[in-house]
Amino acid sequence: MRYQSLLFLIFLLVLISCDEKKDKEYDLLITNASIVDVQNNHILRNKLIAISNDTIRFVEDMSGISTYEAKETFDAKNQFVMPGLWDMHVHFRGGD
């Protein structure tokens, strides 16, 4: 019985510590975003995007917004968020 209690306690501690994004402060929260998923040709509506150190940390539904804090918040209602598109083509014509 003692072994089972210890095992349960370890499992509970691991489970609680796995959710690293909760109660964390981010540099920027983009709220109410409609994300353009160019790979799957979808619009993902009403999403929350958390950014810190110039890196997107997670994207999830707006239902969990109350558990996050940010230095800055941007409400993207009626706006779209999409990955940066780079125009990498070149025209080689010679001369100047």
All heavy atoms as an XYZ file, in Angstrom:
783
protein
N       0.826     -1.187      0.000
C       0.000      0.000      0.000
C       0.874      1.257      0.000
O       0.566      2.222     -0.675
C      -0.926     -0.044      1.219
C      -1.838      1.139      1.311
S      -3.061      1.034     -0.001
C      -4.112      2.352      0.426
N       1.946      1.245      0.756
C       2.838      2.402      0.831
C       3.492      2.661     -0.525
O       3.646      3.796     -0.945
C       3.899      2.156      1.903
C       4.792      3.317      2.117
C       5.722      3.065      3.259
N       6.714      4.118      3.302
C       7.565      4.281      4.265
N       7.561      3.462      5.282
N       8.427      5.262      4.230
N       3.878      1.615     -1.227
C       4.483      1.727     -2.551
C       3.490      2.359     -3.535
O       3.859      3.219     -4.332
C       4.913      0.342     -3.036
C       5.445      0.337     -4.441
C       6.714      0.838     -4.722
C       4.682     -0.161     -5.482
C       7.204      0.844     -6.015
C       5.158     -0.151     -6.779
C       6.416      0.346     -7.033
O       6.892      0.349     -8.317
N       2.230      1.956     -3.486
C       1.211      2.514     -4.378
C       0.976      3.998     -4.090
O       0.802      4.792     -5.009
C      -0.091      1.730     -4.247
C       0.001      0.335     -4.822
C      -1.255     -0.464     -4.560
O      -2.023     -0.154     -3.653
N      -1.447     -1.510     -5.364
N       0.984      4.369     -2.822
C       0.793      5.778     -2.458
C       1.956      6.628     -2.959
O       1.751      7.732     -3.470
C       0.676      5.933     -0.942
O      -0.453      5.262     -0.477
N       3.162      6.114     -2.816
C       4.338      6.836     -3.300
C       4.300      6.966     -4.823
O       4.584      8.032     -5.370
C       5.616      6.115     -2.860
C       6.925      6.776     -3.280
C       7.042      8.170     -2.678
C       8.102      5.915     -2.878
N       3.933      5.916     -5.502
C       3.823      5.936     -6.959
C       2.763      6.942     -7.414
O       2.978      7.697     -8.364
C       3.505      4.536     -7.475
C       3.583      4.320     -8.967
C       4.981      4.634     -9.485
C       3.222      2.896     -9.317
N       1.640      6.976     -6.734
C       0.581      7.931     -7.060
C       1.059      9.365     -6.848
O       0.800     10.247     -7.666
C      -0.667      7.656     -6.212
C      -1.756      8.658     -6.444
C      -2.516      8.620     -7.603
C      -2.005      9.662     -5.521
C      -3.511      9.546     -7.834
C      -2.990     10.597     -5.742
C      -3.751     10.537     -6.892
N       1.778      9.620     -5.772
C       2.298     10.957     -5.486
C       3.284     11.402     -6.567
O       3.226     12.538     -7.038
C       2.966     10.982     -4.115
C       3.543     12.324     -3.683
C       2.447     13.377     -3.603
C       4.248     12.187     -2.363
N       4.170     10.529     -6.980
C       5.124     10.854     -8.046
C       4.386     11.143     -9.344
O       4.683     12.118    -10.041
C       6.150      9.715     -8.222
C       7.059      9.643     -6.998
C       6.961      9.914     -9.498
C       7.958      8.433     -6.972
N       3.407     10.325     -9.675
C       2.611     10.539    -10.885
C       1.904     11.894    -10.834
O       1.906     12.641    -11.815
C       1.588      9.406    -11.047
C       0.631      9.641    -12.169
C       1.019      9.431    -13.489
C      -0.655     10.071    -11.921
C       0.147      9.651    -14.532
C      -1.538     10.297    -12.969
C      -1.133     10.086    -14.264
N       1.348     12.240     -9.705
C       0.642     13.511     -9.553
C       1.593     14.698     -9.710
O       1.278     15.673    -10.396
C      -0.040     13.557     -8.185
C      -0.945     14.747     -7.919
C      -2.081     14.783     -8.924
C      -1.497     14.672     -6.513
N       2.779     14.616     -9.131
C       3.769     15.688     -9.266
C       4.226     15.862    -10.710
O       4.381     16.979    -11.191
C       4.962     15.432     -8.352
C       4.698     15.603     -6.860
C       5.902     15.147     -6.056
C       4.348     17.036     -6.545
N       4.436     14.768    -11.404
C       4.839     14.837    -12.811
C       3.726     15.449    -13.648
O       3.963     16.309    -14.499
C       5.225     13.439    -13.344
C       5.365     13.440    -14.852
C       6.497     12.958    -12.689
N       2.506     15.064    -13.390
C       1.366     15.581    -14.134
C       1.205     17.083    -13.931
O       0.990     17.826    -14.890
C       0.092     14.853    -13.704
C      -1.169     15.194    -14.478
C      -1.018     14.756    -15.928
C      -2.358     14.507    -13.849
N       1.353     17.559    -12.728
C       1.217     18.989    -12.429
C       2.346     19.786    -13.063
O       2.138     20.868    -13.594
C       1.168     19.214    -10.904
C      -0.144     18.661    -10.340
C       1.306     20.687    -10.562
C      -0.197     18.626     -8.838
N       3.553     19.263    -13.040
C       4.701     20.016    -13.552
C       4.805     20.011    -15.066
O       5.562     20.784    -15.631
C       5.993     19.470    -12.949
O       6.223     18.162    -13.410
N       4.046     19.194    -15.769
C       4.144     19.110    -17.227
C       3.565     20.316    -17.943
O       3.936     20.606    -19.060
C       3.448     17.851    -17.738
S       4.392     16.366    -17.414
N       2.650     21.027    -17.343
C       1.998     22.141    -18.019
C       2.789     23.413    -17.778
O       2.437     24.240    -16.967
C       0.562     22.284    -17.544
C      -0.258     23.132    -18.493
O       0.268     23.567    -19.520
O      -1.416     23.363    -18.184
N       3.871     23.601    -18.537
C       4.782     24.720    -18.315
C       4.249     26.048    -18.798
O       4.707     27.086    -18.386
C       6.118     24.440    -18.994
C       6.017     24.403    -20.488
C       7.319     24.033    -21.143
O       7.924     23.048    -20.728
O       7.702     24.750    -22.076
N       3.257     26.063    -19.694
C       2.785     27.322    -20.238
C       1.758     28.016    -19.344
O       1.497     29.188    -19.523
C       2.231     27.124    -21.642
C       1.005     26.274    -21.738
C       0.631     26.089    -23.192
C      -0.595     25.203    -23.281
N      -0.933     24.880    -24.635
N       1.163     27.334    -18.402
C       0.187     27.953    -17.512
C       0.866     28.912    -16.551
O       1.967     28.681    -16.092
C      -0.575     26.881    -16.710
C      -1.361     25.920    -17.568
C      -2.548     26.582    -18.197
C      -3.333     25.565    -19.003
N      -4.323     26.141    -19.845
N       0.168     30.007    -16.244
C       0.636     31.005    -15.283
C       2.018     31.545    -15.628
O       2.818     31.821    -14.754
C       0.643     30.427    -13.864
C      -0.753     30.047    -13.419
O      -1.699     30.748    -13.802
O      -0.879     29.064    -12.696
N       2.308     31.690    -16.903
C       3.574     32.229    -17.328
C       3.324     33.542    -18.046
O       2.324     33.715    -18.706
C       4.287     31.241    -18.260
C       5.679     31.678    -18.616
C       6.412     30.613    -19.394
C       7.801     31.134    -19.734
N       8.525     30.254    -20.606
N       4.259     34.439    -17.922
C       4.122     35.718    -18.602
C       4.852     35.659    -19.935
O       5.985     35.196    -20.024
C       4.696     36.851    -17.762
C       4.482     38.201    -18.412
C       4.965     39.352    -17.566
O       5.238     39.154    -16.369
O       5.068     40.449    -18.114
N       4.193     36.163    -20.963
C       4.744     36.181    -22.313
C       4.972     37.631    -22.735
O       4.438     38.554    -22.140
C       3.792     35.472    -23.279
C       3.651     34.011    -22.944
C       2.636     33.564    -22.109
C       4.558     33.085    -23.412
C       2.533     32.232    -21.764
C       4.458     31.748    -23.087
C       3.445     31.320    -22.257
O       3.353     30.013    -21.915
N       5.761     37.819    -23.773
C       5.998     39.164    -24.283
C       4.758     39.708    -24.985
O       4.424     40.886    -24.850
C       7.178     39.176    -25.257
C       8.486     38.822    -24.585
O       8.629     39.080    -23.364
O       9.379     38.281    -25.261
N       4.083     38.855    -25.739
C       2.921     39.289    -26.515
C       1.882     38.188    -26.570
O       2.212     37.026    -26.813
C       3.352     39.650    -27.948
C       2.254     40.001    -28.943
C       1.523     41.276    -28.530
C       2.836     40.156    -30.345
N       0.628     38.554    -26.347
C      -0.509     37.666    -26.583
C      -1.333     38.282    -27.706
O      -1.740     39.443    -27.619
C      -1.385     37.515    -25.342
C      -0.863     36.677    -24.198
C      -1.866     36.670    -23.052
C      -0.566     35.261    -24.641
N      -1.541     37.518    -28.756
C      -2.434     37.942    -29.829
C      -3.745     37.205    -29.599
O      -3.786     35.975    -29.601
C      -1.848     37.608    -31.216
C      -0.495     38.299    -31.390
C      -2.824     38.022    -32.316
C       0.229     37.935    -32.660
N      -4.814     37.952    -29.374
C      -6.104     37.362    -29.016
C      -7.081     37.461    -30.186
O      -6.938     38.297    -31.057
C      -6.698     38.063    -27.787
O      -6.910     39.449    -28.089
C      -5.790     37.938    -26.583
N      -8.096     36.606    -30.154
C      -9.182     36.601    -31.142
C      -8.680     36.506    -32.574
O      -9.278     37.065    -33.492
C     -10.058     37.848    -30.982
C     -10.666     37.942    -29.606
O     -11.285     36.995    -29.149
N     -10.470     39.060    -28.941
N      -7.608     35.801    -32.797
C      -6.988     35.735    -34.121
C      -7.687     34.723    -35.027
O      -8.121     33.668    -34.579
C      -5.517     35.352    -33.987
N      -7.785     35.077    -36.292
C      -8.188     34.137    -37.339
C      -6.903     33.784    -38.076
O      -6.335     34.614    -38.788
C      -9.192     34.773    -38.292
O     -10.403     35.025    -37.624
N      -6.441     32.556    -37.880
C      -5.152     32.139    -38.421
C      -5.355     31.472    -39.772
O      -6.161     30.566    -39.920
C      -4.444     31.174    -37.452
C      -4.224     31.873    -36.107
C      -3.143     30.662    -38.043
C      -3.699     30.954    -35.031
N      -4.611     31.932    -40.759
C      -4.651     31.343    -42.092
C      -3.666     30.177    -42.112
O      -2.460     30.376    -42.040
C      -4.280     32.384    -43.177
C      -4.304     31.734    -44.550
C      -5.217     33.578    -43.113
N      -4.198     28.978    -42.185
C      -3.379     27.774    -42.271
C      -3.158     27.479    -43.753
O      -3.971     26.821    -44.398
C      -4.085     26.614    -41.572
C      -3.292     25.322    -41.579
O      -2.229     25.267    -42.242
O      -3.740     24.361    -40.934
N      -2.062     27.997    -44.305
C      -1.812     27.869    -45.740
C      -1.485     26.438    -46.151
O      -1.724     26.047    -47.289
C      -0.699     28.836    -46.209
C      -1.142     30.265    -46.071
C       0.588     28.601    -45.463
N      -0.973     25.652    -45.247
C      -0.614     24.277    -45.574
C      -1.855     23.401    -45.758
O      -1.901     22.545    -46.627
C       0.288     23.694    -44.494
C       0.859     22.341    -44.851
C       1.897     21.880    -43.842
O       1.948     22.355    -42.722
N       2.722     20.944    -44.256
N      -2.874     23.623    -44.923
C      -4.085     22.797    -44.971
C      -5.284     23.520    -45.562
O      -6.394     22.987    -45.549
C      -4.427     22.281    -43.570
C      -3.351     21.380    -43.036
O      -2.906     20.462    -43.719
N      -2.905     21.630    -41.820
N      -5.089     24.761    -46.037
C      -6.142     25.534    -46.674
C      -7.354     25.729    -45.745
O      -8.493     25.472    -46.133
C      -6.555     24.884    -48.001
C      -7.296     25.854    -48.887
O      -7.112     27.064    -48.780
N      -8.133     25.331    -49.768
N      -7.099     26.158    -44.492
C      -8.147     26.394    -43.500
C      -7.975     27.774    -42.867
O      -6.880     28.330    -42.867
C      -8.067     25.372    -42.352
C      -8.491     24.002    -42.709
N      -7.636     23.088    -43.265
C      -9.678     23.371    -42.585
C      -8.279     21.948    -43.453
N      -9.517     22.097    -43.055
N      -9.042     28.263    -42.288
C      -8.998     29.438    -41.419
C      -9.338     28.934    -40.020
O     -10.401     28.368    -39.797
C     -10.024     30.511    -41.843
C      -9.832     30.923    -43.289
C      -9.984     31.679    -40.878
C      -8.823     31.992    -43.521
N      -8.425     29.101    -39.074
C      -8.631     28.697    -37.681
C      -9.087     29.932    -36.915
O      -8.313     30.862    -36.714
C      -7.338     28.125    -37.096
C      -6.688     27.007    -37.906
C      -5.317     26.671    -37.343
C      -7.583     25.787    -37.913
N     -10.321     29.964    -36.501
C     -10.908     31.158    -35.899
C     -10.809     31.156    -34.371
O     -10.758     30.117    -33.749
C     -12.363     31.288    -36.320
C     -12.506     31.368    -37.840
C     -13.829     31.938    -38.263
N     -13.958     31.911    -39.705
C     -13.520     32.864    -40.510
N     -12.932     33.911    -40.016
N     -13.676     32.763    -41.814
N     -10.805     32.365    -33.824
C     -10.865     32.595    -32.380
C      -9.719     31.896    -31.633
O      -9.946     31.141    -30.702
C     -12.221     32.171    -31.835
C     -12.552     32.890    -30.553
O     -12.104     34.002    -30.322
N     -13.326     32.253    -29.706
N      -8.494     32.179    -32.042
C      -7.311     31.552    -31.444
C      -6.499     32.557    -30.631
O      -6.566     33.762    -30.835
C      -6.415     30.947    -32.522
C      -7.060     29.836    -33.311
C      -7.360     28.655    -32.431
C      -7.992     27.537    -33.231
N      -8.329     26.403    -32.404
N      -5.724     32.025    -29.722
C      -4.807     32.779    -28.872
C      -3.388     32.372    -29.256
O      -3.078     31.184    -29.339
C      -5.070     32.437    -27.404
C      -4.086     32.936    -26.363
C      -4.150     34.460    -26.267
C      -4.379     32.314    -25.027
N      -2.524     33.363    -29.499
C      -1.131     33.101    -29.864
C      -0.242     33.737    -28.809
O      -0.367     34.934    -28.538
C      -0.798     33.692    -31.248
C      -1.761     33.152    -32.310
C       0.652     33.397    -31.614
C      -1.688     33.879    -33.624
N       0.629     32.966    -28.196
C       1.552     33.475    -27.178
C       2.957     33.525    -27.754
O       3.433     32.547    -28.341
C       1.524     32.590    -25.937
N       3.614     34.674    -27.585
C       4.953     34.884    -28.130
C       5.874     35.380    -27.023
O       5.505     36.264    -26.252
C       4.919     35.918    -29.272
C       4.006     35.417    -30.393
C       6.317     36.215    -29.786
C       3.724     36.437    -31.462
N       7.075     34.804    -26.952
C       8.116     35.317    -26.064
C       9.467     35.078    -26.715
O       9.665     34.074    -27.410
C       8.049     34.681    -24.668
O       8.271     33.309    -24.724
N      10.377     36.024    -26.515
C      11.716     35.959    -27.109
C      11.649     35.731    -28.624
O      12.365     34.900    -29.172
C      12.566     34.874    -26.451
C      12.818     35.173    -24.998
O      12.965     36.325    -24.618
N      12.837     34.147    -24.180
N      10.745     36.441    -29.288
C      10.583     36.371    -30.750
C      10.228     34.980    -31.260
O      10.492     34.643    -32.413
C      11.845     36.869    -31.465
C      12.116     38.338    -31.200
O      11.136     39.088    -31.025
O      13.288     38.731    -31.174
N       9.626     34.157    -30.412
C       9.250     32.798    -30.787
C       7.800     32.542    -30.406
O       7.384     32.883    -29.294
C      10.139     31.765    -30.075
O      11.505     32.036    -30.404
C       9.791     30.347    -30.474
N       7.028     31.948    -31.325
C       5.661     31.550    -30.998
C       5.755     30.355    -30.062
O       6.317     29.319    -30.415
C       4.863     31.190    -32.261
C       4.709     32.425    -33.152
C       3.493     30.619    -31.891
C       4.060     32.150    -34.487
N       5.220     30.507    -28.850
C       5.302     29.441    -27.845
C       4.152     28.455    -27.961
O       4.317     27.263    -27.729
C       5.338     30.032    -26.435
C       6.541     30.904    -26.185
C       7.803     30.106    -26.357
N       8.968     30.974    -26.237
C      10.195     30.584    -26.377
N      10.456     29.334    -26.668
N      11.188     31.425    -26.264
N       2.947     28.948    -28.277
C       1.814     28.055    -28.479
C       0.670     28.802    -29.138
O       0.623     30.025    -29.136
C       1.352     27.399    -27.168
C       0.749     28.356    -26.175
C      -0.603     28.637    -26.194
C       1.540     28.963    -25.222
C      -1.153     29.524    -25.279
C       0.999     29.839    -24.305
C      -0.348     30.118    -24.334
N      -0.249     28.018    -29.710
C      -1.498     28.519    -30.280
C      -2.593     27.634    -29.719
O      -2.495     26.409    -29.764
C      -1.488     28.429    -31.826
C      -2.834     28.861    -32.392
C      -0.357     29.258    -32.413
N      -3.633     28.260    -29.178
C      -4.744     27.474    -28.641
C      -6.026     28.287    -28.703
O      -6.018     29.455    -29.089
C      -4.467     26.996    -27.217
C      -4.427     28.063    -26.172
C      -4.239     27.477    -24.769
O      -3.577     26.438    -24.601
O      -4.768     28.091    -23.849
N      -7.135     27.671    -28.291
C      -8.424     28.362    -28.270
C      -8.430     29.464    -27.217
O      -7.684     29.405    -26.239
C      -9.555     27.378    -27.973
C      -9.785     26.402    -29.112
O      -9.598     26.805    -30.273
O     -10.144     25.248    -28.829
N      -9.291     30.433    -27.401
C      -9.376     31.576    -26.495
C      -9.910     31.213    -25.107
O      -9.817     32.009    -24.189
C     -10.279     32.660    -27.103
C      -9.639     33.445    -28.222
S      -8.321     34.513    -27.632
C      -9.229     35.594    -26.533
N     -10.441     30.030    -24.938
C     -11.059     29.656    -23.661
C     -10.096     29.716    -22.479
O     -10.508     29.941    -21.356
C     -11.672     28.258    -23.759
O     -10.662     27.319    -24.066
N      -8.795     29.561    -22.708
C      -7.825     29.553    -21.620
C      -7.112     30.872    -21.395
O      -6.117     30.920    -20.678
N      -7.607     31.958    -21.955
C      -6.889     33.232    -21.908
C      -6.669     33.745    -20.485
O      -5.659     34.386    -20.201
C      -7.588     34.302    -22.761
C      -6.693     35.535    -22.886
C      -8.941     34.648    -22.212
C      -7.142     36.543    -23.877
N      -7.559     33.445    -19.579
C      -7.450     33.997    -18.223
C      -6.248     33.452    -17.453
O      -5.860     34.021    -16.438
C      -8.733     33.728    -17.442
O      -8.930     32.340    -17.313
N      -5.625     32.392    -17.936
C      -4.486     31.808    -17.225
C      -3.151     32.365    -17.683
O      -2.117     31.970    -17.169
C      -4.471     30.274    -17.383
O      -4.392     29.961    -18.767
C      -5.708     29.649    -16.783
N      -3.155     33.293    -18.647
C      -1.911     33.832    -19.196
C      -1.800     35.328    -18.950
O      -2.799     36.033    -18.895
C      -1.818     33.564    -20.701
C      -2.026     32.120    -21.053
C      -3.147     31.710    -21.745
C      -1.108     31.154    -20.657
C      -3.345     30.379    -22.052
C      -1.296     29.826    -20.955
C      -2.424     29.446    -21.658
O      -2.610     28.129    -21.953
N      -0.563     35.788    -18.842
C      -0.275     37.208    -18.705
C       0.737     37.590    -19.772
O       1.509     36.759    -20.225
C       0.311     37.503    -17.324
C      -0.647     37.259    -16.188
C      -0.033     37.599    -14.848
O       1.025     38.253    -14.821
O      -0.601     37.196    -13.842
N       0.721     38.874    -20.161
C       1.668     39.330    -21.171
C       2.021     40.782    -20.933
O       1.245     41.543    -20.352
C       1.060     39.172    -22.558
N       3.213     41.150    -21.383
C       3.642     42.544    -21.316
C       2.801     43.393    -22.257
O       2.547     44.560    -21.988
C       5.116     42.653    -21.691
C       6.036     41.941    -20.727
C       7.464     41.960    -21.216
C       8.336     41.104    -20.312
N       9.677     40.925    -20.861
N       2.379     42.783    -23.372
C       1.575     43.492    -24.370
C       0.534     42.534    -24.924
O       0.797     41.349    -25.113
C       2.485     43.994    -25.491
C       1.800     44.831    -26.523
C       2.769     45.330    -27.584
O       3.985     45.114    -27.457
O       2.285     45.917    -28.562
N      -0.658     43.058    -25.198
C      -1.729     42.259    -25.786
C      -2.236     42.967    -27.030
O      -2.415     44.181    -27.032
C      -2.890     42.080    -24.785
O      -2.392     41.449    -23.613
C      -3.990     41.221    -25.365
N      -2.463     42.190    -28.084
C      -3.002     42.726    -29.324
C      -4.274     41.972    -29.661
O      -4.256     40.748    -29.799
C      -1.984     42.582    -30.466
C      -2.516     43.056    -31.786
C      -2.580     44.410    -32.068
C      -2.964     42.161    -32.731
C      -3.083     44.861    -33.276
C      -3.456     42.595    -33.947
C      -3.521     43.952    -34.218
N      -5.394     42.695    -29.786
C      -6.671     42.087    -30.149
C      -6.781     42.063    -31.671
O      -6.905     43.104    -32.305
C      -7.820     42.869    -29.537
C      -9.167     42.201    -29.741
O      -9.216     41.110    -30.353
O     -10.176     42.764    -29.295
N      -6.739     40.871    -32.248
C      -6.773     40.714    -33.697
C      -8.183     40.421    -34.208
O      -8.350     39.812    -35.263
C      -5.818     39.598    -34.118
N      -9.192     40.877    -33.490
C     -10.575     40.644    -33.900
C     -10.792     41.241    -35.292
O     -10.367     42.358    -35.576
C     -11.538     41.271    -32.901
C     -12.976     40.933    -33.169
C     -13.867     41.447    -32.071
C     -15.293     41.007    -32.331
N     -16.167     41.407    -31.248
N     -11.462     40.484    -36.168
C     -11.747     40.863    -37.557
C     -10.477     41.033    -38.386
O     -10.489     41.743    -39.395
C     -12.593     42.130    -37.627
C     -13.936     41.955    -36.968
O     -14.551     40.898    -37.076
N     -14.391     42.966    -36.259
N      -9.379     40.406    -37.958
C      -8.127     40.459    -38.699
C      -7.580     39.044    -38.848
O      -7.999     38.130    -38.144
C      -7.121     41.342    -37.968
C      -7.593     42.783    -37.848
C      -6.587     43.644    -37.136
O      -5.398     43.546    -37.407
N      -7.056     44.482    -36.230
N      -6.632     38.892    -39.756
C      -6.051     37.579    -40.025
C      -4.576     37.563    -39.651
O      -3.880     38.567    -39.761
C      -6.200     37.220    -41.509
C      -7.626     37.019    -41.920
C      -8.366     38.060    -42.450
C      -8.235     35.786    -41.764
C      -9.682     37.883    -42.821
C      -9.550     35.588    -42.130
C     -10.272     36.641    -42.660
N      -4.119     36.395    -39.213
C      -2.707     36.159    -38.921
C      -2.270     35.025    -39.842
O      -2.959     34.020    -39.967
C      -2.503     35.752    -37.444
C      -1.051     35.443    -37.162
C      -3.033     36.829    -36.514
N      -1.138     35.219    -40.503
C      -0.646     34.171    -41.387
C       0.873     34.134    -41.341
O       1.500     35.122    -40.967
C      -1.130     34.375    -42.823
C      -0.647     35.625    -43.497
S      -1.381     35.879    -45.118
C      -0.584     34.631    -46.065
N       1.457     32.993    -41.714
C       2.922     32.912    -41.705
C       3.507     33.879    -42.718
O       2.883     34.223    -43.718
C       3.200     31.461    -42.093
C       1.946     30.964    -42.711
C       0.824     31.773    -42.159
N       4.716     34.334    -42.441
C       5.396     35.228    -43.368
C       5.678     34.524    -44.683
O       6.091     33.375    -44.711
N       5.427     35.211    -45.769
C       5.693     34.652    -47.086
C       6.883     35.398    -47.676
O       6.925     36.625    -47.683
C       4.467     34.806    -47.991
C       3.198     34.128    -47.470
C       2.026     34.426    -48.406
C       3.398     32.626    -47.365
N       7.844     34.657    -48.149
C       9.063     35.243    -48.704
C       9.058     35.066    -50.218
O       8.865     33.959    -50.713
C      10.287     34.540    -48.117
C      10.460     34.798    -46.675
C       9.753     34.252    -45.647
C      11.388     35.672    -46.077
N      10.190     34.730    -44.453
C      11.210     35.613    -44.690
C      12.370     36.506    -46.578
C      11.965     36.356    -43.814
C      13.130     37.242    -45.690
C      12.913     37.166    -44.330
N       9.304     36.146    -50.925
C       9.424     36.092    -52.373
C      10.907     35.897    -52.690
O      11.687     36.843    -52.652
C       8.891     37.390    -52.981
C       8.897     37.346    -54.503
O       9.270     36.296    -55.069
O       8.517     38.352    -55.107
N      11.302     34.665    -52.966
C      12.716     34.328    -53.116
C      13.151     34.214    -54.569
O      14.180     33.649    -54.859
C      13.003     33.008    -52.385
C      12.715     33.060    -50.901
S      13.697     34.243    -50.027
C      15.261     33.449    -50.038
N      12.369     34.741    -55.510
C      12.791     34.604    -56.898
C      13.649     35.808    -57.331
O      13.585     36.876    -56.732
C      11.585     34.440    -57.826
C      10.856     35.700    -58.143
N       9.929     36.245    -57.284
C      10.940     36.522    -59.204
C       9.455     37.353    -57.823
N      10.055     37.556    -58.990
N      14.464     35.586    -58.354
C      15.390     36.599    -58.838
C      15.323     36.632    -60.360
O      15.189     35.585    -61.007
C      16.838     36.282    -58.382
C      17.817     37.293    -58.937
C      16.940     36.227    -56.872
N      15.415     37.812    -60.938
C      15.482     37.960    -62.398
C      16.912     38.322    -62.764
O      17.383     39.417    -62.468
C      14.522     39.053    -62.888
C      13.103     38.724    -62.619
N      12.325     37.999    -63.495
C      12.296     39.004    -61.560
C      11.108     37.856    -63.000
N      11.064     38.458    -61.819
N      17.641     37.430    -63.423
C      19.008     37.688    -63.856
C      18.964     38.228    -65.287
O      18.615     37.521    -66.214
C      19.849     36.417    -63.806
C      20.050     35.890    -62.406
C      19.343     34.791    -61.938
C      20.942     36.521    -61.548
C      19.544     34.320    -60.656
C      21.144     36.049    -60.266
C      20.446     34.961    -59.819
N      19.271     39.502    -65.433
C      19.234     40.116    -66.759
C      20.595     40.649    -67.197
O      20.759     41.133    -68.289
C      18.226     41.256    -66.754
C      16.828     40.772    -66.553
C      15.830     41.885    -66.768
N      14.507     41.376    -66.542
C      13.568     41.983    -65.867
N      13.779     43.169    -65.353
N      12.405     41.435    -65.701
N      21.556     40.641    -66.308
C      22.872     41.166    -66.655
C      22.909     42.672    -66.589
O      21.930     43.324    -66.236
N      24.040     43.240    -66.888
C      24.188     44.689    -66.866
C      24.228     45.226    -65.454
O      24.660     44.564    -64.520
N      23.806     46.468    -65.299
C      23.807     47.112    -63.990
C      22.868     46.394    -63.093
O      22.662     46.497    -61.985
C      23.461     48.599    -64.119
C      24.517     49.350    -64.911
O      25.686     48.933    -64.885
O      24.151     50.371    -65.500
